[in-house]
Amino acid sequence: MFIKFGYFFVLITLSLTNIMVAKGSSVTLKDGTLIYKLSSGLDVLEDPTGNLTIHDVNKPEWSKKFYKISKKPHLIGFSDSTYWARLKVKNFSTIKNWIITHKYHQQDKVSFFKKINGKWKIKETGDTLPFGTREVKTEDLAFEIKPNESLYFIKISGVYNNLQLTIETEKSYYLGKIPQNYILGVVFGILIAMIGYNLFIFLSIKDITYLYYVGTVVNIGLYFSNHYGLGIRFIYPETPFWSQKGHLIFANLFFCFMTLFSSSFLNLKESKEKLYRVFKAFSTFYFLMALFALFNYKYIFITYLVSTPLSLSLLILGSVLRYKDQFKPARFLIYSSSVFLIGWSLYYSTFFGLIQETFLTENAFLISILFQSFLLSMSLTEKLKFKQEEYMDKEKTLKKALTHEKLQAEEESRQVGLLFQEIKKLNSELSNKLHIRSKETKELLDNIEVSVFSINEEYKVLPPVSKYSEKIFGINIVGKNVMDFLYYNIKKGTKEYTDLVSVFSIIFGSDEIQFFILEEKLPHIVQLPHSKGAKEKTLKLSYSVFYDDDDLVNKLMCVVEDVTDSEEHFKKTKENEDNFKFLSEIIGVKNKKVLAKNIEESIKYLFEILEDFVSPISDTYNEKFFLEKIDATIKHIQKNIKGLNSLEEFFKDYSIQFKISFTEKKSHFINPQVEATSRICDILDVLLKYASCTHRFTPVTLNFDLSLNNIISEKIKDINKIFKNFFEYIFLVRDIDQITDERIKNSVNLAKLYPDFDRTIDLIQQRSRLLSFLLKGIGENELSEEYKNLSSQIKKMPEHTRIDEFMIKRNLLTPYKEVLEKTKNFDLTLKKAS
């Protein structure tokens, strides 16, 4: 062992002695000197074009342009030019075989020219060429020479250029590699051991810090394998890309992982959130730098040189701050970052010629990295130890706390026993009081003549409910869905249904202000049939809410009042009020004949639009068609009613409401045909009322031509045909007189299976309404009311999934029978009228 150590010491000594620094462009080789470092004074020629050949530079016009450089080392830096170095060698020694070496391993391309038998021979190598191009199979860019009195040319080119030439004997060259290989072998052996050890720990305990450490050491190992030319020799000999670009990629990835490691090691995310964000930004920055190194070596190298001291200073700052927080393992990060900063500074100061090159300065970076890797590994061990101590301290504290809590719990248990007896007594008193209050509340709810109940976000009724609820709805509503008994006849495709569903979907969980806005969209008047009667009920609805602890709606309270009688009175009063307003306005019109003509023209125009909207081809119209048609209709009528304030005000408000209903986000849930037809009918209602008032002053003719009677007759036949086809599918018979109670019972299930049930009901309702208007136009007011009633009753029918026997009888069969009775001899009546 001592013999090996002595041999190793001799090799190192030999490598550091017998070295001569040669100055000038001529070198004289003598016995006793094994190594010649070519310092300042080399003859150099810059070729900006890169086109000069060996023959060109030997010509007098180019030979005299060589100049001597004085930089130490011969640092040229970033340049697109090609550089030629000229060197004369005189060999006065007894040694024939020498090696000339270019020591900058990252030189992109080196071309060596020597004269053999009067001809210039070229050897090319560099980190852009495969390892196989090298004449001397080592990590250096080296060439064999056998000088007497010889002239040599070295041409270099690349992104970054640096002339570091050495001449030494062949034996000295290979002997000098031995100590270097020993040192590098030890260094890389230590790095590999650290990688394996910490990777094993990561796989065992799943702490990401160890993986960041592995990434740090792997990239610094790859960086130095590139730096010393070992990468292209052993790892990727046929892939010079990594030798050329990998230098900066590995360096930036090293700092990326180093920053991630430090952030995780120091627990910055939990302890120093702002500093953690800075560390995260730096790690992202270095990762992007590694990517951009593929495209622009020059600027990434400059950025790397500027950012490295900043990032190392940041690591030291973060470590100092955490050390002040009593995180003792942080001191190892302070040591490692400081050592790395010193080694990095010494190396690049030597590289750029700022300080003299020595063995220490030349290898300072490598030494600092070795110490850093060792200190970081120690820091991880120290962190484990620190955590164990923390856990032990916490365990001791916890044991003390548990003992204290045990004593405290025993005392509290005794106190609880005493309190329990007292609470038991109070609870009994409270139960009696609560029973009394509940009884009072129940009596109150049972004696008020309104339905009061609340619903949850699933729309189900919660107890308690007022006793009067069962009288209004005819069923026990507790647990029922309000959509099934209160809003069941609000059809899908209508604006009312869309508003209701939209509000219910967002009202629960809203605050007080939101509820105040949403309440207006809820139905405030609904009409329901008696369960066993012919007369409808009109119900007035009002709403209130219950809030949870966060002041958000969790229950909706409904108060339902039967206002059937008062609502009928209100409708009559409203109708009389409108008639009075119309009459007062018409009295002030000077030319009442023109007024009558305008009203007639508007009503005729509306009949045509309504006929189009309920025609068989209306199913092919899209939403845009209906919107544009009604907009054009309103504008057309507004021209005929200029000066009539009551109608102008109505159409102005109506136009705005219609556009809003079609432009809201939920409008795609509205059936445009149903909504548009309903709007036209509303407008016709108003104009017919106005025509009736105008007729008191001057005749208003609604029977526009003789063909109207024929049209009405055809439409009555059409609607009867629709009914027959509908009956055949639902009741399995075509004649209404053949519909028995048994068939009505079975029809409920058949209706649910009929896919066009709702569309057919809508069609009957719309065409009945159209017939009502047409009959009113020819003066058949009684029959007009029958069809209006039929349209009204059918409109109140719910969708097919909620239909029942009572609704089929009351809303469909009964009003249709009355219409059939009135239209038995209608064709004869029309012929007489004609």
C-alpha positions in Angstrom: 0.0 0.0 0.0 2.9 2.4 0.9 4.7 1.5 -2.4 1.5 2.4 -4.4 1.1 5.7 -2.4 4.8 6.6 -3.1 4.5 5.8 -6.8 1.4 8.0 -6.9 3.3 10.9 -5.1 6.2 10.6 -7.6 3.8 10.9 -10.5 2.2 14.0 -9.1 5.6 15.5 -8.4 6.8 14.8 -12.0 3.6 16.4 -13.3 4.3 19.6 -11.5 8.1 19.8 -12.3 10.2 20.1 -15.4 7.7 22.7 -16.9 8.9 25.6 -18.9 6.9 28.6 -20.0 7.8 29.4 -23.6 7.3 32.9 -24.9 7.2 33.9 -28.5 6.3 32.1 -31.7 9.4 29.9 -31.7 10.0 27.1 -29.2 13.3 25.4 -28.7 13.1 21.9 -27.2 16.0 20.9 -24.9 16.9 17.9 -22.7 15.8 18.3 -19.1 12.5 20.1 -19.9 9.5 17.8 -20.5 6.7 20.3 -20.8 6.5 23.7 -22.6 3.5 25.9 -22.0 3.1 28.3 -24.9 2.4 31.6 -23.2 2.3 35.1 -24.7 3.9 35.9 -28.0 2.2 33.4 -30.3 1.8 34.5 -33.9 -1.9 34.7 -34.6 -3.9 35.6 -37.7 -7.6 36.4 -37.6 -9.7 35.3 -40.6 -13.1 36.9 -40.4 -14.3 35.1 -43.6 -13.1 31.6 -42.5 -12.1 31.0 -46.1 -8.2 31.1 -45.9 -6.4 27.8 -46.6 -3.0 26.6 -45.4 -1.5 27.7 -48.7 -3.0 31.2 -48.3 -1.5 31.8 -44.8 2.0 30.7 -46.1 1.9 33.4 -48.8 3.8 36.6 -48.1 0.8 38.9 -48.2 -0.9 36.9 -45.4 2.2 35.8 -43.6 3.1 39.4 -42.7 -0.4 39.9 -41.2 0.2 37.5 -38.3 0.5 39.4 -35.0 1.7 38.5 -31.6 -0.9 38.1 -28.8 -0.1 38.9 -25.1 -3.2 37.6 -23.3 -2.6 35.0 -20.6 -4.0 32.5 -21.4 -4.7 33.3 -25.0 -8.3 34.1 -24.5 -10.0 35.2 -27.7 -13.6 34.9 -26.5 -16.8 35.0 -28.5 -16.1 35.4 -32.2 -17.4 34.3 -35.6 -13.8 34.5 -37.1 -11.4 31.7 -37.6 -7.9 32.0 -36.0 -4.6 30.7 -37.2 -1.6 30.2 -34.8 1.9 29.8 -36.2 4.5 28.0 -34.3 8.2 27.2 -35.1 9.7 24.3 -33.1 13.4 23.5 -32.9 14.3 20.2 -31.4 17.7 20.2 -29.7 16.8 17.3 -27.4 17.4 13.6 -27.8 13.7 12.9 -27.6 12.0 12.6 -31.0 8.3 12.0 -30.1 6.4 14.9 -28.8 2.7 15.8 -28.4 1.2 19.3 -28.9 -2.0 19.7 -27.0 -4.9 22.3 -27.1 -6.0 22.3 -23.5 -9.4 24.0 -24.0 -11.7 20.9 -24.3 -14.7 22.9 -25.4 -13.1 24.2 -28.6 -15.6 23.6 -31.4 -13.0 22.7 -34.1 -9.2 22.5 -34.1 -7.2 21.8 -37.3 -3.5 21.0 -37.0 -1.2 21.4 -40.0 2.3 19.8 -40.3 4.5 19.3 -43.4 5.4 15.7 -44.3 7.5 15.1 -47.4 7.0 18.7 -48.5 3.3 18.5 -48.3 0.9 20.0 -45.7 -1.1 17.3 -43.9 -4.1 18.2 -41.8 -5.6 16.6 -38.7 -9.0 17.8 -37.5 -10.8 17.3 -34.2 -12.9 19.3 -31.6 -16.0 18.9 -29.6 -18.2 19.2 -32.7 -16.6 16.0 -34.2 -16.8 12.4 -33.0 -14.1 11.1 -30.7 -12.8 8.8 -33.5 -11.4 11.9 -35.3 -8.8 12.4 -32.6 -5.2 11.4 -33.4 -4.3 10.9 -29.7 -7.0 8.8 -28.1 -7.3 10.9 -24.9 -9.7 13.5 -23.6 -7.4 16.3 -24.9 -7.3 17.8 -28.3 -3.8 16.5 -29.0 -1.6 15.8 -32.0 1.6 13.8 -32.4 4.7 15.6 -33.8 8.3 14.7 -34.5 10.0 18.1 -34.8 13.5 18.9 -36.1 13.2 22.5 -37.1 9.6 22.5 -38.1 6.7 24.9 -38.8 3.2 24.1 -37.5 -0.1 25.8 -38.0 -3.1 25.4 -35.6 -6.5 26.7 -36.9 -9.3 27.1 -34.4 -13.0 28.1 -34.8 -16.2 28.1 -32.8 -18.6 30.1 -30.8 -16.0 30.6 -28.0 -12.3 30.5 -28.8 -9.4 30.0 -26.4 -5.8 29.2 -27.3 -4.1 27.0 -24.6 -1.2 25.2 -26.3 1.2 22.9 -24.6 4.1 20.8 -26.0 5.4 17.9 -24.0 7.2 14.6 -24.5 5.0 11.6 -25.3 6.1 9.8 -22.2 5.6 12.8 -20.0 2.1 13.4 -21.5 0.9 9.8 -20.7 2.6 9.7 -17.3 0.9 13.1 -16.5 -2.5 11.6 -17.2 -2.1 9.0 -14.4 -2.4 11.3 -11.4 -5.1 13.2 -13.1 -7.0 10.0 -13.8 -6.5 8.9 -10.2 -7.9 12.2 -8.9 -10.8 12.3 -11.4 -11.5 8.6 -10.7 -11.7 9.3 -6.9 -13.9 12.4 -7.5 -16.4 10.6 -9.9 -16.3 7.5 -7.6 -17.4 9.7 -4.7 -20.1 11.4 -6.8 -21.5 8.0 -8.0 -21.5 6.7 -4.5 -23.4 9.8 -3.3 -25.9 9.4 -6.1 -26.5 5.7 -5.3 -26.7 6.2 -1.6 -29.1 9.1 -1.7 -31.2 7.6 -4.5 -31.7 4.5 -2.2 -32.8 6.8 0.7 -35.2 8.5 -1.6 -36.8 5.3 -2.7 -37.0 4.2 1.0 -38.5 7.3 2.6 -40.0 9.2 -0.5 -38.5 12.5 0.5 -38.2 14.7 -2.6 -35.2 16.5 -1.2 -33.0 13.4 -1.8 -34.2 13.3 -5.4 -33.2 16.9 -5.9 -29.8 16.1 -4.4 -29.4 13.2 -6.9 -30.3 15.6 -9.7 -27.8 18.1 -8.5 -24.9 15.6 -8.3 -25.8 13.9 -11.6 -25.7 17.2 -13.5 -22.5 18.4 -11.9 -20.9 15.0 -12.7 -22.0 15.3 -16.3 -20.7 18.9 -16.4 -17.2 18.0 -15.2 -17.1 14.9 -17.5 -17.7 17.4 -20.3 -15.3 20.0 -18.8 -12.4 17.5 -18.7 -13.3 15.9 -22.0 -14.3 12.6 -20.4 -17.9 12.7 -21.7 -17.0 12.5 -25.4 -14.4 9.9 -24.6 -16.4 7.5 -22.5 -20.1 8.4 -22.5 -21.1 9.7 -25.9 -18.1 9.3 -28.3 -20.2 9.3 -31.4 -22.6 12.1 -30.3 -20.6 15.4 -30.2 -23.8 17.3 -29.7 -23.6 16.7 -25.9 -19.9 17.7 -25.9 -20.7 21.0 -27.6 -24.1 21.9 -26.1 -24.1 19.8 -22.9 -21.6 22.1 -21.1 -24.2 24.8 -20.5 -27.2 22.5 -20.4 -25.6 20.5 -17.5 -24.4 23.6 -15.7 -27.9 25.3 -15.8 -29.6 22.0 -14.8 -27.2 21.8 -11.9 -28.3 25.2 -10.6 -31.9 24.3 -11.3 -31.7 21.2 -9.1 -29.5 22.9 -6.6 -32.1 25.7 -6.1 -34.9 23.1 -5.8 -32.8 21.1 -3.3 -32.1 24.2 -1.2 -35.8 25.2 -1.2 -37.0 21.8 -0.1 -34.1 21.3 2.4 -34.8 24.6 4.1 -38.6 24.0 4.1 -39.1 27.5 2.6 -42.6 26.8 1.4 -43.8 26.5 5.0 -41.4 28.9 6.7 -40.5 31.6 4.2 -43.2 31.8 1.5 -41.9 34.9 -0.3 -38.4 33.6 -0.4 -39.8 30.2 -1.6 -41.4 32.0 -4.6 -38.0 33.6 -5.4 -36.3 30.2 -5.2 -39.0 28.8 -7.5 -38.5 31.6 -10.0 -34.7 31.0 -10.0 -35.2 27.2 -10.6 -37.6 27.9 -13.4 -35.1 30.5 -14.9 -32.3 27.9 -14.9 -34.5 25.2 -16.5 -35.4 27.6 -19.3 -31.7 28.6 -19.6 -30.9 24.9 -20.2 -33.5 24.7 -23.0 -32.3 27.9 -24.6 -28.7 26.7 -24.5 -29.7 24.6 -27.5 -30.2 27.7 -29.6 -27.9 30.5 -28.5 -24.7 29.5 -26.7 -23.2 33.0 -26.5 -25.9 34.9 -24.6 -26.8 31.9 -22.4 -23.1 31.7 -21.4 -23.0 35.4 -20.5 -26.3 35.1 -18.6 -25.0 32.1 -16.7 -21.8 34.0 -15.7 -23.9 36.9 -14.4 -26.6 34.9 -12.7 -24.4 32.3 -10.9 -23.0 34.7 -8.2 -26.6 36.0 -7.6 -28.1 32.6 -7.2 -25.3 31.5 -4.9 -25.7 34.6 -2.8 -29.4 33.9 -2.7 -28.7 30.3 -1.4 -26.4 31.7 1.3 -29.0 34.3 2.3 -31.8 31.8 2.5 -29.6 29.5 4.6 -28.6 32.3 7.0 -32.3 33.3 7.5 -33.3 29.7 8.3 -30.3 29.2 10.6 -31.5 32.3 12.5 -34.9 30.4 12.8 -33.0 27.8 14.8 -32.9 25.4 11.8 -29.3 24.2 12.6 -28.8 22.0 9.5 -28.9 25.2 7.4 -25.2 25.8 8.4 -24.1 23.0 6.0 -25.8 24.8 3.1 -24.0 28.0 4.1 -20.6 26.2 4.1 -21.3 24.4 0.8 -22.6 27.4 -1.1 -19.6 29.6 0.2 -17.1 27.0 -0.8 -18.7 26.6 -4.2 -18.8 30.4 -4.8 -15.0 30.7 -3.9 -14.1 27.7 -6.2 -16.2 29.0 -9.0 -14.8 32.5 -8.7 -11.1 31.3 -8.7 -11.7 29.1 -11.7 -13.3 31.7 -13.9 -10.8 34.4 -12.8 -8.1 32.0 -14.1 -10.1 31.2 -17.2 -10.4 34.9 -18.1 -6.7 35.6 -17.2 -7.5 37.8 -14.2 -5.2 35.8 -11.9 -2.2 33.5 -12.5 -2.9 29.9 -13.4 -1.8 27.4 -10.7 -2.7 23.8 -10.0 -5.1 25.1 -7.2 -6.8 27.8 -9.3 -7.1 25.5 -12.4 -8.8 22.8 -10.3 -10.6 25.1 -7.8 -14.0 24.5 -9.3 -13.6 20.7 -9.2 -12.3 20.8 -5.6 -15.2 23.1 -4.5 -17.8 20.9 -6.1 -16.3 17.8 -4.3 -16.5 19.6 -1.0 -20.0 21.0 -1.8 -21.4 17.5 -2.7 -19.9 16.1 0.5 -21.3 19.0 2.7 -24.8 18.7 1.1 -24.8 15.0 1.8 -23.8 15.7 5.4 -26.6 18.3 5.5 -29.2 15.7 4.7 -27.8 13.4 7.5 -27.9 16.4 9.8 -31.5 17.2 8.8 -32.5 13.6 9.7 -30.8 13.9 13.0 -32.4 17.3 13.6 -35.9 15.9 12.8 -35.3 13.0 15.2 -34.4 15.4 18.0 -37.5 17.5 17.2 -39.7 14.4 17.3 -38.1 13.4 20.6 -38.7 16.8 22.1 -42.3 16.8 20.8 -42.8 13.3 22.2 -41.6 14.5 25.7 -43.8 17.6 25.5 -46.7 15.4 24.3 -46.3 13.0 27.2 -46.3 15.9 29.7 -49.3 17.4 28.0 -51.1 14.0 28.1 -50.4 13.6 31.8 -51.7 17.1 32.4 -54.7 16.5 30.2 -55.5 13.2 31.9 -55.6 15.0 35.3 -57.6 17.8 33.8 -60.0 15.3 32.1 -60.6 13.5 35.4 -61.5 16.8 37.1 -63.7 17.8 34.1 -65.4 14.4 34.2 -66.4 15.1 37.8 -67.6 18.6 36.9 -69.5 17.1 33.9 -71.3 14.7 36.2 -72.6 17.5 38.3 -73.5 19.6 35.2 -75.3 16.6 33.7 -77.7 16.4 36.6 -78.4 20.1 36.4 -78.8 19.9 32.6 -81.1 16.9 32.9 -83.3 19.0 35.1 -83.2 22.1 32.8 -83.8 19.8 29.8 -87.0 18.5 31.3 -88.2 22.1 31.9 -87.2 23.1 28.3 -89.0 20.1 26.8 -92.2 21.1 28.5 -91.8 24.7 27.3 -90.9 23.5 23.7 -94.0 21.2 23.7 -96.2 24.1 24.7 -94.6 26.4 22.0 -94.9 23.6 19.3 -98.6 23.2 20.3 -99.2 26.9 20.0 -97.4 27.0 16.5 -99.5 24.0 15.3 -102.7 25.6 16.5 -101.7 28.8 14.8 -101.0 27.0 11.5 -104.2 25.0 11.8 -106.4 28.0 12.2 -105.1 30.3 9.5 -106.8 30.1 6.1 -103.7 30.2 4.1 -101.2 27.4 3.1 -97.9 27.9 4.7 -95.0 25.5 4.0 -91.2 25.5 3.3 -89.2 23.6 0.7 -85.5 22.5 0.6 -83.1 22.6 -2.3 -84.6 19.4 -3.6 -87.9 21.3 -4.0 -89.5 19.0 -1.4 -92.0 20.2 1.3 -90.7 20.1 4.8 -92.9 19.8 8.0 -94.7 21.6 9.6 -97.3 22.8 7.1 -100.6 24.6 7.8 -103.7 22.5 8.0 -105.3 24.7 5.3 -102.7 23.3 2.7 -104.6 20.1 2.4 -107.8 22.0 1.7 -106.2 24.0 -1.1 -104.3 21.2 -2.8 -106.6 18.3 -1.8 -103.5 16.2 -0.7 -101.1 15.9 2.1 -98.1 17.9 0.6 -95.4 16.9 3.2 -92.5 15.3 1.3 -94.0 16.2 -2.1 -92.1 18.1 -4.8 -93.7 21.5 -5.5 -93.3 20.9 -9.2 -95.8 18.1 -8.9 -98.7 20.0 -7.1 -98.1 23.7 -7.3 -96.3 24.5 -10.6 -97.2 21.3 -12.5 -99.2 23.1 -15.3 -96.3 25.5 -16.2 -95.1 23.9 -19.4 -91.6 23.3 -20.6 -90.6 25.6 -23.5 -92.4 28.6 -22.0 -90.7 31.6 -20.5 -92.5 31.0 -17.2 -91.0 27.5 -16.9 -87.5 28.7 -17.9 -87.6 31.5 -15.3 -88.9 29.1 -12.6 -86.2 26.4 -13.2 -83.4 29.0 -13.5 -84.4 30.7 -10.2 -84.7 27.4 -8.3 -81.3 26.3 -9.5 -79.5 29.3 -8.0 -81.8 30.6 -5.1 -80.5 28.1 -2.6 -77.1 29.2 -1.3 -77.7 32.8 -2.4 -77.5 35.8 0.0 -80.3 38.3 1.0 -79.6 40.7 -1.9 -79.6 37.9 -4.5 -82.9 36.6 -3.1 -84.4 40.0 -3.3 -83.5 40.2 -7.1 -84.5 36.6 -7.8 -87.9 36.7 -6.1 -89.4 38.8 -8.9 -88.8 35.9 -11.3 -90.9 33.4 -9.2 -94.6 32.9 -10.1 -96.9 35.0 -7.9 -100.2 33.8 -9.4 -101.0 30.3 -10.4 -104.3 28.6 -11.5 -105.1 25.1 -10.4 -108.3 23.0 -11.0 -110.3 21.7 -8.1 -109.7 18.0 -7.7 -113.4 17.3 -8.0 -115.0 20.4 -9.4 -115.3 22.5 -12.5 -114.2 25.8 -11.2 -110.6 26.8 -11.2 -108.7 28.1 -8.2 -106.5 31.2 -8.5 -103.7 31.1 -6.0 -101.6 34.1 -4.9 -98.0 33.2 -3.9 -95.6 35.1 -1.7 -92.1 34.0 -0.6 -89.8 34.3 2.3 -86.5 32.5 3.2 -84.6 30.9 6.0 -80.9 31.5 6.3 -78.1 29.2 7.6 -75.2 30.2 9.9 -73.4 31.8 6.9 -76.5 33.9 6.0 -77.2 31.9 2.9 -80.6 30.6 1.8 -81.2 27.0 2.8 -85.0 26.9 2.9 -87.7 28.7 0.9 -91.0 29.4 2.6 -94.2 29.7 0.5 -97.4 31.4 1.6 -100.3 30.4 -0.7 -103.6 32.2 -0.5 -106.8 31.3 -2.4 -107.9 34.5 -4.2 -110.2 33.0 -6.8 -113.1 35.4 -6.1 -111.1 38.5 -5.6 -108.9 37.7 -8.7 -112.1 37.4 -10.9 -113.2 40.8 -9.5 -109.8 42.2 -10.2 -109.8 41.0 -13.8 -113.2 42.6 -14.4 -112.1 45.8 -12.8 -108.8 45.8 -14.9 -110.8 45.2 -18.0 -113.2 48.0 -17.2 -110.2 50.3 -16.4 -108.6 49.4 -19.8 -111.9 50.0 -21.7 -112.3 53.4 -19.9 -108.7 54.4 -20.9 -109.3 53.3 -24.5 -112.7 55.2 -24.7 -111.2 58.3 -23.2 -108.4 58.2 -25.7 -110.6 57.5 -28.8 -112.9 60.4 -27.9 -110.0 62.8 -28.4 -109.2 61.4 -31.9 -110.5 63.7 -34.6 -110.5 61.4 -37.6 -112.0 58.2 -36.2 -112.5 56.6 -39.6 -108.8 56.7 -40.2 -108.3 55.2 -36.8 -110.8 52.4 -37.5 -109.1 51.7 -40.8 -105.6 51.5 -39.1 -107.0 49.2 -36.5 -108.6 47.0 -39.1 -105.4 46.8 -41.1 -103.3 46.0 -38.0 -105.7 43.2 -37.0 -105.7 41.8 -40.5 -101.9 41.8 -40.5 -101.8 40.0 -37.2 -104.2 37.3 -38.4 -101.9 36.6 -41.3 -98.8 36.4 -39.0 -100.7 34.1 -36.5 -101.9 31.9 -39.4 -98.2 31.5 -40.5 -97.0 30.8 -36.9 -99.5 28.0 -36.4 -99.2 26.5 -39.9 -97.7 23.0 -40.4 -94.5 24.5 -41.7 -93.9 26.6 -38.6 -91.9 23.7 -37.1 -89.2 24.5 -39.7 -88.8 28.1 -38.6 -85.8 28.8 -36.3 -85.6 31.3 -33.4 -84.2 34.0 -35.5 -87.2 33.9 -37.9 -89.7 34.4 -35.0 -87.7 37.1 -33.4 -87.3 39.1 -36.7 -91.0 38.5 -37.6 -92.4 39.8 -34.3 -90.0 42.7 -34.3 -91.2 43.6 -37.8 -94.8 43.2 -36.7 -94.5 45.5 -33.7 -92.8 48.1 -35.9 -95.5 47.8 -38.6 -98.3 48.3 -36.0 -96.5 51.1 -34.3 -96.8 53.1 -37.5 -100.6 52.7 -37.5 -101.0 53.7 -33.8 -99.0 56.9 -33.7 -100.6 59.4 -31.3 -102.5 56.6 -29.4 -100.6 56.9 -26.1 -102.0 53.8 -24.4 -101.2 51.5 -27.3 -97.8 53.1 -27.9 -96.9 52.6 -24.3 -98.1 49.0 -24.4 -96.1 48.2 -27.6 -92.9 49.9 -26.3 -92.9 47.9 -23.1 -93.9 44.7 -24.9 -91.1 45.0 -27.5 -88.5 45.4 -24.7 -89.8 42.4 -22.8 -89.9 40.2 -25.9 -86.3 41.0 -26.9 -85.1 40.4 -23.3 -86.9 37.0 -23.2 -85.1 35.9 -26.4 -81.7 37.3 -25.6 -81.3 36.0 -22.1 -78.7 33.2 -21.7 -81.5 30.7 -20.8 -83.5 31.5 -24.0 -82.3 28.3 -25.6 -84.7 26.5 -23.2 -87.7 28.4 -24.6 -89.7 27.0 -27.5 -89.6 30.0 -29.9 -92.8 28.9 -31.8 -94.8 28.6 -28.6 -93.5 31.8 -27.2 -93.9 33.8 -30.4 -97.5 32.5 -31.0 -98.4 33.5 -27.4 -97.0 37.0 -28.0 -99.0 37.5 -31.2 -102.2 36.3 -29.4 -101.5 38.9 -26.6 -101.2 41.7 -29.1 -104.3 40.6 -30.9 -106.2 40.6 -27.6 -105.3 44.2 -27.0 -106.1 45.4 -30.5 -109.4 43.6 -30.5 -110.4 45.3 -27.2 -109.3 48.6 -28.8 -111.3 47.8 -31.9 -114.4 47.0 -29.8 -114.1 50.4 -28.1 -113.5 52.2 -31.4 -116.7 50.4 -32.8 -118.8 52.4 -30.4 -117.9 55.6 -32.3 -117.4 54.4 -35.9 -117.8 51.0 -37.5 -114.8 48.7 -37.4 -115.1 45.9 -39.9 -113.2 42.7 -39.0 -114.9 40.5 -41.7 -112.3 41.5 -44.3 -113.5 39.5 -47.2 -116.0 36.8 -48.1 -113.4 34.1 -48.1 -112.9 34.5 -44.3 -116.0 32.3 -43.7 -114.5 29.5 -45.9 -111.2 29.8 -44.0 -112.9 29.5 -40.7 -114.9 26.5 -41.9 -111.7 24.8 -43.1 -109.9 25.5 -39.9 -112.7 24.0 -37.8 -112.5 20.9 -39.9 -108.7 20.8 -39.6 -108.8 21.1 -35.8 -111.5 18.4 -35.6 -109.2 16.2 -37.7 -106.3 16.8 -35.3 -108.6 15.9 -32.4 -109.6 12.6 -34.1 -106.1 11.6 -34.9 -105.1 12.5 -31.3 -108.0 10.5 -29.8 -107.1 7.5 -32.0 -103.6 7.4 -30.5 -104.5 8.2 -26.9 -107.9 6.6 -26.5 -107.7 4.1 -29.5 -111.0 5.5 -30.9 -111.6 8.5 -33.2 -115.1 9.6 -32.0 -115.3 11.5 -28.7 -118.6 9.7 -27.8 -116.8 6.4 -27.8 -114.4 7.5 -25.1 -115.3 5.7 -21.9 -113.9 6.1 -18.3 -111.9 2.9 -18.8 -110.3 4.4 -22.0 -109.6 7.6 -20.1 -107.9 5.6 -17.4 -105.7 3.8 -19.9 -105.0 7.0 -21.8 -102.8 8.3 -19.0 -100.1 5.7 -19.7 -100.5 6.0 -23.5 -100.1 9.7 -23.2 -96.7 9.2 -21.5 -95.6 7.0 -24.3 -96.7 9.4 -27.1 -93.6 11.4 -28.1 -95.6 14.2 -29.9 -98.2 14.6 -27.1 -96.9 18.0 -25.9 -96.5 19.3 -29.5 -100.0 18.2 -30.5 -101.5 19.9 -27.4 -99.6 23.1 -28.2 -100.9 22.9 -31.8 -104.6 22.5 -30.7 -104.2 25.3 -28.2 -102.7 27.7 -30.7 -105.2 26.9 -33.5 -108.1 27.2 -31.0 -106.9 30.6 -30.1 -106.6 31.5 -33.8 -110.2 30.3 -34.4 -111.4 32.4 -31.5 -109.9 35.5 -33.1 -111.3 34.7 -36.5 -114.8 34.0 -35.2 -114.7 37.3 -33.3 -113.8 39.0 -36.6 -117.0 37.8 -38.2 -119.1 38.6 -35.2 -119.5 35.1 -33.8 -118.7 36.2 -30.3 -120.4 33.3 -28.5 -118.5 30.6 -30.5 -115.4 32.7 -30.2 -115.6 32.5 -26.4 -116.0 28.7 -26.7 -112.8 28.3 -28.6 -111.1 30.8 -26.4 -112.2 28.7 -23.4 -110.9 25.5 -25.2 -107.5 27.2 -25.8 -107.3 28.4 -22.2 -108.1 25.0 -20.7 -105.7 23.1 -22.9 -102.9 25.7 -22.2 -103.3 24.8 -18.5 -102.6 21.1 -19.1 -99.2 20.0 -17.8 -96.6 18.1 -19.8 -97.4 14.5 -20.6 -95.4 13.0 -17.8 -97.6 14.7 -15.2 -101.0 14.2 -16.8 -103.9 12.5 -15.0 -107.5 11.4 -15.7 -109.1 14.5 -14.1 -107.0 16.9 -16.3 -107.9 14.9 -19.4 -111.6 15.2 -18.7 -111.7 18.8 -17.4 -109.1 20.5 -19.6 -109.5 18.5 -22.9 -112.7 16.5 -23.3 -115.3 18.7 -21.6 -114.4 22.0 -23.4 -114.1 20.2 -26.7 -117.5 18.6 -26.3 -118.9 22.1 -25.7 -117.3 23.3 -28.9 -118.6 20.4 -30.9 -122.1 21.1 -29.6 -121.9 24.7 -30.7 -120.4 23.9 -34.2 -122.9 21.2 -35.2 -124.7 23.4 -37.8 -122.0 26.0 -38.1 -121.6 25.5 -41.9 -125.3 26.3 -42.5 -124.9 29.4 -40.3 -122.0 30.5 -42.4 -123.8 29.9 -45.7 -126.8 32.0 -44.5 -124.4 34.8 -43.4 -122.8 34.6 -46.9 
